[in-house]
Amino acid sequence: MEHKKAQPTHIWWSLFVGLAASGLSMALAQESTAPDDGLWYKNSIIYNLEVGTFKDSDGDGIGDFQGLIQKLGYLDSLGVDVIWLAPFNPSPGNDDGYDVKDYYTINPKFGTMDDFDLFMAEAKKRGMKVISDVVLNHTSIEHPWYEEARRSPDSRYRRWYVWSADLPDDADKGMVFPGVQRTTWSYDSIAGLYYFHRFYPFQPDLNYTNPEVQQEAFKILRFWLEQGMDGYRLDAVPFIIDVPETGSETPQRMMQLVPTMRNIMRDAKHDALMLGEANLSPQENKDYFGEDNNGMQMMFNFYVNQFLFYALATQELRLFIKAIEDTKEKPSTAQWAHFLRNHDEIDLDRLGERRREEVYAKFGPDTSMQLYGRGIRRRLAPMLGDPKQLRMAYSLLYALPGTPVIRYGEEIGMGDDLSLKERLAVRTPMQWSGAPHGGFTSADTPFRNVISHGLYGYQQVNVMQQLTDSTSLLNHIKRLIRTRKACPEIGLADFEIIPANSKYIFAVRYDYGDKSLLTIHNFSDKPQAFRLEHRLLADNQLTDLFSGQPVPVEDDQLKLDGYGYGWYRLK
Ligand code: NOJ
């Protein structure tokens, strides 16, 4: 397989670091938080949405690309740099589009290819990039490839999937959705064979040991880049590259596929982003980042996410800080994507049972809130409950070393609908206004109900209302995004966690060129007065980035309210 050496990004990197040393860089960096050198993903605000739940333009009850076009101004004003589209290909919709029936077009319920092209053009006009999910590990069971594979033993598509004449011994192992999913091998009565599926039985795994399958995947990657896509959120990476025959729990992996896919993408578009979905240990992550800029440029930091929820639930920071330290080492071109909530459950698997129970007790006490024996299927606002903690958590998201990713509706504090199945609870339509169905659709019956009762009903929680309220969560998030953009060092620089003499305080310092930034978050609901163990602090004056005012440091002590936070320039 082909290997490419590092691209000119390295040259740019050393130049930039050189400039930084000469003190010129900050002015440059402050003007442009998304350098066009291929590292744009390091300082982007990524916003994830599903076309179907965002905005319906034609009154059929389903969101569509024309509706999304209508809302680009909103996303622009929020400060979004990159729109991440959830799967939009034709699909039976049994896993919300993660069961693809045709990789080369869009689902007609979202509009036409012309609508898609127009959306891309309008997003680009506003300077936004667009990335999308690409679901390569499996197809829908209704995909014509599988249809043919199950019917004809002689078809080449038969070898595109993974089969077994007998039920493998480990069929009850390696399931992604335990409790809902019963097996990873199901019997196909038409084929007269068992087929492998990491996920639900309607998502047969493609066989990546077959070069034809690899070639098809490369074709898909090229195809959407040629339609203007700026990169992908590569779904289920560890399962694409695993070899099922070697066992479901500890399979061998074809690690080479990652750099190969990266090269395919780079050839199609030099700065295309490969953002990996892989919930891994810090050690495993390194293999995915690769070396010399030949692996994933960006990976979701699921590891930190779990320990962050533990810290939010217990006010105990030690493991969260350790997780940040454990994931610190990575290649200079690589980046972490940080998030609070995404479209799935919060996966708390790595916490172990006792700690997971502590998080459940605080954030998901009712079993209806829990999922797959490891997670919580709730949105952030109802889960945290306390608006001060919510605001602190968002401030933290933007201050973490990496690129922040937010999910639609989180910026207004949308709630969840636990009457919906599994992860659909956090996928209700966007609440735009107090109009019927939250202004999502003019149809009598939306395809999925908008939350319409209680504290989180659209009558209370909607964009329109929050735009006019300067104290709203939406305006808080807008301010955070503006501030994050004025601090590109968060995406680019090295960081140092500064010990404090309060166990509730999380302080991080970024140094970049001649500028330094300090962000501090108080995980306790009580006010804290604390000292930071730091050589430079005493001689430095702090300027609060939100107010622009100097901050008094009395007797070397700083103060924060309960769930308080601060972003400071050190002079
Ligand atoms: C991960 C996605 O985040 C999830 O929503 C989906 O069900 C699985 N991959 C299967 O594609």
Boltz pocket constraint, residues with backbone or C-beta under 6 A from the ligand:
constraints:
  - pocket:
      binder: B
      contacts: [[A, 95], [A, 98], [A, 135], [A, 199], [A, 235], [A, 236], [A, 277], [A, 343], [A, 344]]
      max_distance: 6.0
